[in-house]
Amino acid sequence: MTDMTEPNRARTAEGGTDVPETSAARKGQATRRGLGDPGGRGRTTIADGVVEKIAGLAARDVLGVHAMGSGISRTFGAVRDRVPGGAKSVTRGVKAEVGEVQTALDLEIVVDYGVSITDVARDVRENVIAAVERMTGLEVVEVNIAVSDVKLPEEEEEEPEPRIQ
């Protein structure tokens, strides 16, 4: 039963004791615009390329990863890197499919000779998942890794031969 002599009292959510309403509480309710958390008022979209860059950088940080991408993409990348104004492609060897709350990644890597490929692949997965989820808030549902080559110690870096001599 509610005491009708005190109209400025409000019931607690649990139906417990009455708590006096203050003018500050009423004022705060009156001036608050919108409902809910301000961070939830709108939509954030993240482009595939953003996730690809994050994943590419995270994969390159793993010990045992020599390069990213297939032989042909690395060759074209080396040519592009030598062109004035051309930038290194951090997305080489990375493909992302980004949804509203999840993402899936395909990586193509070249490992150094002598390292455990399974250990490198596990470390790449862990590093990529941690970086992408931390920076984007997206859930990484899978990271598929294709090892396309092994860098042998005696192999020279693949650089195109100069056409002009």
Buried (B, 14 or more C-beta within 10 A) or exposed (E): EEEEEEEEEEEEEEEEEEEEEEEEEEEEEEEEEEEEEEEEEEEEEBEBEBBBBBBBBBBBEBEBBBBBBBEEBBBBBBEEEEEEEEEEBBBBBBBBEBEEEEBBBBBBBBBBEEBEEEEBBEBBBEBBBEBBBEBBEBEBEEBEBEBBBBBEEEEEEEEEEEEEE
